[in-house]
Amino acid sequence: MSATTSNETAAPDLSAIARPPQVLNNRGPLWVTDAVCSIVEGKTPLWWYAAISVSGAFAAIGGACILYMIVTGVGVWGSNSPCFWAWDITNFIFWVSMAHAGSLISALLFLTRQKWSISISRAAEAMTVFAIVCAGVYPAIHIGRVWFVWFLFPVPNSYGMWPNFSSPLLWDVFAVTSYLTVSSLFWFAGMIPDLAVLRDRATTKVRKFAYGLVSLGWLGTARQWRHFEMMYVLLAGLTSVLVVTVTTIVASDCATSVVPGWHATIFPFYFMVGAVYSGSATILTLLIPLRTIYPQLKELITPSHLDKVCKLLLMMGSCVAYVYVFELFNAWYSANPFERGAFWERFTGSYSWYAITCLSINLTIPQLFWFKAVRRCLPLVVVLAILCNVGMWFERFMIVTTTLTRDFLPSSWGNFHPTIVDILTATGTVGIFFTLFLLFIRFVPIVNMSELKAALPGSQPKHSTGEGH
Amino acid sequence: MSHHLPICGSKEEPLHAIGARFDTPDQLLAAVNRLRAEGYSAYECYTPYPVHGLAEVMRLPKSLLSFLVLGGGLTAILIALSMELVPSTLIYPLVVDGKPLNLSALPQYVPIVVALTLMIGAIAAVKGMIILGGMPRLNNPMFAWDLFAKDASRGFFLAVEADDKKFTTAGVTELLDQLGAGDVTAIHLEEESK
């Protein structure tokens, strides 16, 4: 022990380059447990009922619209020749992309030992799962005759028909299915020890039973932790691959076609950086108000953590800006009249205001995050982050719809107008997302307690090998 | 000493273990070291978060999970490739845009292989963790101990099990007392858990 003390005094002063604390005010593990569990265990606040009524109403209206669409036909949407993909695929790409930042934060930053991501990883994973659920609403229903959805899967059938495995649309089915499965498993499995804490602390029989069931009898034995830690590393490794592959495959839907404006090798990168950009914006949009509502979270999700998410948003936003410029350059430099025409049409045609809104938001708003004063002004960050997502939605619309409405032949040009069913289905997915997130806040620990406690200063033994001590 | 030991569970049922609580992970590691030195082998540690070095001190083997995931992933590759190639080349060769369908077109089969490998690998990881960790098991003799069952996150728990060859109530209690353990308790089985 005396040797350790003399080492500490002899060490140079490293405070200038020390990492910012994981949890403010030197809080210990017991405080972390109480702070996180109190959100779930406290009385359901009134604002929660109000919020879930609103989001639930939107979700229910969206569900009714989907039912109406199924019994009537896709004609109730504005999609029609030549624009067979419109808000359905726009929203699908918007949601599935948003999911990616959650995987990046929880898996890639875990593998690279970026400990600051621990406090926000659980909420980011939840955002991932819920965004994929919202995305998953569209692929099945946009095919029109929903009862034929099983055609998407290679099921042996009496017609002897099989799907076309060289089609990126089929790759999509597998990519999104595996993304939903893997990210849900990662989210749930990482939560088991924390659910066991809620089980132990439960005061009513119903809660004890429910949390007991979902925590699968976790006890925190050394053997269980050994397997758990191995599983977490493996799952993080698998999920990190998904950060790159899923939007890449979604981008192939467009890029492998010959349509001008889509047929570009930069598309996978374009979709991926846009994905992490909009996801980082969503994390900021969700977490900053949550910190205000539950003040104890301010010490767990510190300004330094949010600052880092802002920097991630800035970096990805800059990549998006690069792609916009490069795409325009490529259209000009290729000297392909159709490619040039597609981009000229994008900025001067019927949908020019979509393209102008998209570019003016995505080229300017993220660049404001260069300034520390902006990153530290949290209400402003929320407003800017919401704007970023608006910009991203316009970008997805610009890519999907404006390209389809202006094909090679002027005779096959046409415009798309959303119907009320289109609009209410889209707001319905927003309702589904917020309803799921509100349920998440209320019933599940929103911060990964066990991982955070293990990373707190002083929580690990001083002599960790045990050999010869 | 032993007759002062608090008892939980049902007195008529056999003794399951003697449990103890430590305040710091260092104390727990020291206790495990001592138990090993004394020749005990049937004991278990319960911690609120993974404690570095505990598995090494307990001489736990490396988790087999990585092999399970590797096996799952390799199986997935085989399943995915046969699922794609058998219909595309043998039973339903569908030529679209003049694209080839045989092995020369292998890259077009890669995305689905990747997706399925990740999915089945992840399922193997979670299922493996649950099964290797002895779960799901909704009852456990340890739950008879109120201090542990109500607030396992408030300490570092150790249970020396009664089926250890060296186990004597007096010996274990004295050893735990020497190690500075708190709340040393005799955990009996509950009637329902039989």
Interface residues (C-beta under 8 A of the other chain):
Chain A: P29 L30 T33 P154 G160 M161 W162 P163 N164 F165 S166 S167 P168 L170 W171 F174 A175 T177 S178 Y179 T181 V182 L185 F186 F188 A189 P193 A196 V197 D200 R201 G212 L213 L216 G217 W218 L219 G220 T221 A222 R223 Q224 W225 R226 H227 F228 E229 M230 M231 L234 L235 L238 T239 V241 L242 T245 I249 S252 M449 S450 E451 K453 A454 S459 Q460 P461 K462 H463 S464 T465 G466 E467 H469
Chain B: T24 P25 D26 L28 L29 A30 V32 N33 E44 C45 Y46 T47 P48 Y49 P50 V51 H52 G53 L54 A55 E56 V57 M58 L60 S63 L65 S66 V69 M83 E84 P87 S88 I91 Y92 L94 V96 K99 L101 A105 Q108 Y109 P111 I112 V114 A115 L116 L118 M119 G121 A122 I123 A125 V126 G128 M129 I130 L132 G133 G134 M135 P136 R137 L138 N139 N140 M142 A149 K150 D151 A152 S153 R154
